[in-house]
């Protein structure tokens, strides 16, 4: 029996050992209660609050679901299939099984967790992915349609040779990247790559559409602006193979590294506990 179809949600197929309880899963709540009981004793996970949020999301058919700051060590099963934006930041997640992610997911925020790697397959519908402040060492495989990617403050050592053509914004600051050999994707207009042991960029990055946040000679952050850099002609015999960061230093902008988070407010679960919490924080 296809339990996922029976429940109208997206969750993994049960194994043979689960068949004896499969018939009991006649609604989402049963699956979530089982997941709640699987929490390790004393782990501090707020799975009951997560279930309340899942119930509320399911009842209202909300495309946005936040399970932020609940101390979760695993994702719940059967996240409603209509969810398009999922925030699981500030938890203790070590893995992100692709089969637990909603099939229509467009935005995934998973900052401040314990990820060392991501699954090789992420939803092809993703257009925004943020996994800052984790423990990633390898650059993940990105969906072809991804437009915004944030992997700041990880342990990534290199960038892949190819990135999605649709990628417009990429934050990879504060990693361990020492070399860049790739050509920028055609849609890319913002690159944040400061805080890496990187001394030069290929000349292919000297294009007018790219603004790159890079370390400068007298400031922690500077802005590489295209029109100025484009003064180095691509077809010139004198055009260098690489451009040193000092060469492309334009001006100091200490706050340029700050990027916006959509959820800079009280976690939604906190508002369920008391509606005034949003005003206190």
C-alpha positions as CSV (number, residue, x, y, z in Angstrom):
1,X,0.0,0.0,0.0
2,X,1.3,3.5,-0.9
3,X,1.1,5.2,2.5
4,X,2.3,8.5,1.1
5,X,-0.7,8.7,-1.3
6,X,-3.1,7.5,1.4
7,X,-2.0,10.3,3.7
8,X,-1.9,12.9,1.0
9,X,1.6,13.9,2.0
10,X,5.2,13.3,0.9
11,X,7.0,10.8,3.1
12,X,9.2,7.7,2.6
13,X,7.6,4.4,1.7
14,X,7.3,2.1,4.8
15,X,9.6,-0.9,5.0
16,X,8.2,-4.4,5.4
17,X,8.6,-4.1,9.1
18,X,6.4,-1.1,9.1
19,X,3.5,-2.8,7.3
20,X,1.9,-3.8,10.5
21,X,1.4,-0.2,11.5
22,X,0.9,1.1,8.0
23,X,-2.9,0.7,8.2
24,X,-2.9,2.9,11.4
25,X,-1.5,5.8,9.5
26,X,-4.8,7.2,8.3
27,X,-3.9,10.8,9.0
28,X,-0.8,13.0,9.4
29,X,-1.0,13.2,13.1
30,X,-0.3,9.5,13.7
31,X,2.9,9.7,11.7
32,X,4.0,12.8,13.6
33,X,3.2,11.3,17.0
34,X,5.4,8.3,16.1
35,X,8.2,10.7,15.2
36,X,7.7,12.6,18.4
37,X,8.2,9.5,20.5
38,X,11.4,8.6,18.7
39,X,13.2,11.7,20.3
40,X,16.1,10.7,22.6
41,X,15.4,11.2,26.3
42,X,16.8,14.5,27.5
43,X,17.6,15.7,24.0
44,X,15.7,18.9,24.6
45,X,13.9,18.7,21.2
46,X,10.7,20.6,21.0
47,X,9.0,18.0,18.7
48,X,5.5,18.7,20.2
49,X,5.8,22.3,19.1
50,X,6.9,21.1,15.7
51,X,3.8,19.0,15.5
52,X,1.6,21.9,16.4
53,X,3.2,23.9,13.6
54,X,2.8,21.0,11.1
55,X,-0.9,20.7,12.1
56,X,-1.5,24.4,11.6
57,X,0.3,24.4,8.3
58,X,-1.6,21.4,7.1
59,X,-5.0,22.8,8.2
60,X,-4.4,26.1,6.5
61,X,-2.6,24.7,3.5
62,X,0.1,27.2,4.1
63,X,3.0,27.2,1.6
64,X,5.4,28.5,4.3
65,X,6.5,26.3,7.2
66,X,9.1,27.3,9.9
67,X,10.5,24.7,12.3
68,X,13.2,27.2,13.3
69,X,15.0,26.9,16.7
70,X,13.3,23.7,18.0
71,X,16.5,21.7,18.7
72,X,15.5,19.1,16.2
73,X,17.9,16.3,15.4
74,X,15.8,14.9,12.5
75,X,13.2,16.2,10.1
76,X,9.6,15.1,10.7
77,X,8.0,12.8,8.2
78,X,5.2,13.8,5.9
79,X,5.9,17.5,5.6
80,X,2.8,18.8,3.7
81,X,3.4,18.4,0.0
82,X,2.2,21.9,-0.8
83,X,5.0,23.6,1.3
84,X,7.1,25.9,-0.9
85,X,9.3,27.6,1.8
86,X,10.8,25.6,4.6
87,X,12.9,27.0,7.4
88,X,14.7,24.5,9.6
89,X,17.5,26.8,10.8
90,X,19.0,26.8,14.3
91,X,18.5,23.1,15.0
92,X,20.8,20.1,15.4
93,X,20.2,18.4,12.1
94,X,23.0,16.3,10.7
95,X,21.3,14.9,7.6
96,X,18.7,16.2,5.2
97,X,17.1,13.2,3.5
98,X,15.8,14.3,0.1
99,X,12.7,12.1,0.4
100,X,11.5,14.1,3.4
101,X,11.5,17.4,1.5
102,X,8.3,18.5,-0.2
103,X,8.3,18.0,-3.9
104,X,7.3,21.6,-4.7
105,X,9.9,23.2,-2.4
106,X,11.2,26.5,-3.7
107,X,13.1,28.0,-0.7
108,X,15.0,26.0,1.9
109,X,16.7,27.7,4.9
110,X,18.9,25.4,7.0
111,X,21.4,27.7,8.6
112,X,23.1,26.9,11.9
113,X,22.8,23.1,12.0
114,X,25.4,20.3,12.0
115,X,25.4,19.3,8.3
116,X,28.7,17.8,7.0
117,X,27.2,17.1,3.6
118,X,24.0,17.5,1.7
119,X,22.2,14.8,-0.3
120,X,23.3,14.5,-4.0
121,X,19.7,15.1,-5.0
122,X,17.7,18.2,-3.9
123,X,14.3,19.2,-5.2
124,X,14.6,20.5,-8.8
125,X,12.1,23.2,-7.9
126,X,14.5,25.0,-5.5
127,X,15.4,28.6,-6.4
128,X,16.9,29.6,-3.0
129,X,19.1,27.6,-0.7
130,X,20.8,28.8,2.5
131,X,23.0,26.5,4.5
132,X,25.3,29.0,6.2
133,X,27.1,28.1,9.5
134,X,27.3,24.4,9.1
135,X,30.2,21.9,8.7
136,X,30.2,21.3,5.0
137,X,33.6,20.5,3.4
138,X,32.5,19.8,-0.1
139,X,30.5,22.1,-2.3
140,X,27.0,20.5,-2.8
141,X,25.4,19.6,-6.0
142,X,23.0,22.4,-6.8
143,X,19.7,22.1,-8.7
144,X,19.8,23.5,-12.2
145,X,17.2,26.3,-11.5
146,X,18.8,27.6,-8.3
147,X,19.1,31.4,-8.2
148,X,20.3,32.2,-4.7
149,X,22.8,30.1,-2.7
150,X,24.3,30.9,0.7
151,X,27.0,28.6,2.1
152,X,28.9,31.1,4.2
153,X,30.8,30.0,7.3
154,X,31.4,26.4,6.4
155,X,34.6,24.5,5.7
156,X,34.4,24.3,1.9
157,X,37.8,24.1,0.2
158,X,36.9,24.6,-3.5
159,X,34.2,25.7,-5.9
160,X,33.0,23.3,-8.6
161,X,34.0,23.8,-12.2
162,X,30.4,24.5,-13.2
163,X,27.5,26.2,-11.4
164,X,23.8,26.4,-12.4
165,X,23.3,28.9,-15.2
166,X,20.4,30.4,-13.3
167,X,22.5,31.3,-10.3
168,X,22.4,35.0,-9.6
169,X,23.7,35.4,-6.0
170,X,26.3,33.3,-4.2
171,X,27.6,33.7,-0.7
172,X,30.7,31.6,0.1
173,X,32.5,33.9,2.5
174,X,34.4,32.5,5.5
175,X,35.3,29.1,4.1
176,X,38.6,27.6,3.1
177,X,38.5,28.3,-0.6
178,X,42.1,28.9,-2.0
179,X,41.5,28.7,-5.7
180,X,38.8,29.5,-8.3
181,X,39.1,28.0,-11.7
182,X,35.5,28.3,-12.8
183,X,33.9,30.8,-15.2
184,X,31.0,32.7,-13.6
185,X,27.5,31.6,-14.5
186,X,25.8,33.8,-17.1
187,X,23.2,35.1,-14.6
188,X,25.5,35.7,-11.6
189,X,25.6,39.3,-10.5
190,X,26.7,39.1,-6.8
191,X,29.5,37.0,-5.3
192,X,30.5,37.2,-1.6
193,X,33.9,35.4,-1.2
194,X,35.8,37.3,1.4
195,X,37.3,35.5,4.4
196,X,38.9,32.8,2.3
197,X,42.6,32.1,1.7
198,X,42.2,33.4,-1.8
199,X,44.7,35.8,-3.5
200,X,43.4,36.0,-7.0
201,X,40.5,35.4,-9.3
202,X,40.6,34.3,-13.0
203,X,40.4,37.1,-15.5
204,X,37.1,35.7,-16.7
205,X,35.5,37.3,-13.6
206,X,36.4,40.8,-14.9
207,X,32.9,41.4,-16.3
208,X,30.7,44.4,-15.7
209,X,27.7,42.5,-14.3
210,X,29.5,41.0,-11.3
211,X,29.8,42.7,-8.0
212,X,32.1,40.7,-5.7
213,X,32.6,41.2,-2.0
214,X,36.4,40.6,-1.5
215,X,39.1,41.4,0.9
216,X,40.9,44.7,0.2
217,X,44.4,46.0,1.1
218,X,43.2,48.3,3.8
219,X,39.8,47.0,4.8
220,X,38.2,43.7,5.7
221,X,35.7,44.1,2.9
222,X,35.7,45.9,-0.4
223,X,33.5,45.9,-3.5
224,X,34.6,44.8,-6.9
225,X,32.5,46.7,-9.4
226,X,32.2,45.6,-12.9
227,X,32.6,48.8,-15.0
228,X,36.0,49.6,-13.4
229,X,37.3,46.1,-13.7
230,X,36.1,45.9,-17.3
231,X,38.8,48.4,-18.1
232,X,41.0,45.3,-18.4
233,X,40.1,44.1,-22.0
234,X,39.4,40.4,-22.3
235,X,41.0,40.2,-25.8
236,X,44.1,42.3,-24.9
237,X,47.5,40.7,-25.2
238,X,48.3,42.4,-21.9
239,X,45.3,41.0,-20.2
240,X,46.4,38.9,-17.2
241,X,45.5,35.3,-16.7
242,X,44.5,36.2,-13.2
243,X,43.5,39.4,-11.4
244,X,44.9,40.0,-8.0
245,X,42.5,41.2,-5.3
246,X,44.6,44.3,-4.7
247,X,44.2,45.2,-8.3
248,X,40.4,45.1,-8.2
249,X,40.1,46.9,-4.8
250,X,37.7,49.8,-5.3
251,X,36.4,51.1,-1.9
252,X,35.9,50.0,1.6
253,X,32.4,48.8,2.6
254,X,32.6,47.1,6.0
255,X,28.9,46.3,6.1
256,X,28.7,44.9,2.6
257,X,28.9,41.3,3.9
258,X,25.6,41.6,5.7
259,X,22.9,39.7,3.8
260,X,19.2,39.8,4.5
261,X,17.4,36.9,6.2
262,X,13.7,36.6,5.5
263,X,13.0,35.4,9.1
264,X,14.6,38.1,11.2
265,X,11.8,37.9,13.7
266,X,10.5,35.8,16.5
267,X,10.2,32.1,15.6
268,X,6.6,31.2,14.7
269,X,6.5,28.5,17.4
270,X,7.2,31.2,20.0
271,X,4.1,33.1,18.9
272,X,2.0,30.0,19.4
273,X,3.2,29.9,23.1
274,X,2.3,33.6,23.7
275,X,1.3,36.2,21.1
276,X,3.3,38.9,22.9
277,X,6.6,37.2,22.5
278,X,7.0,38.8,19.1
279,X,6.9,42.2,20.7
280,X,9.3,41.2,23.5
281,X,12.0,40.0,21.1
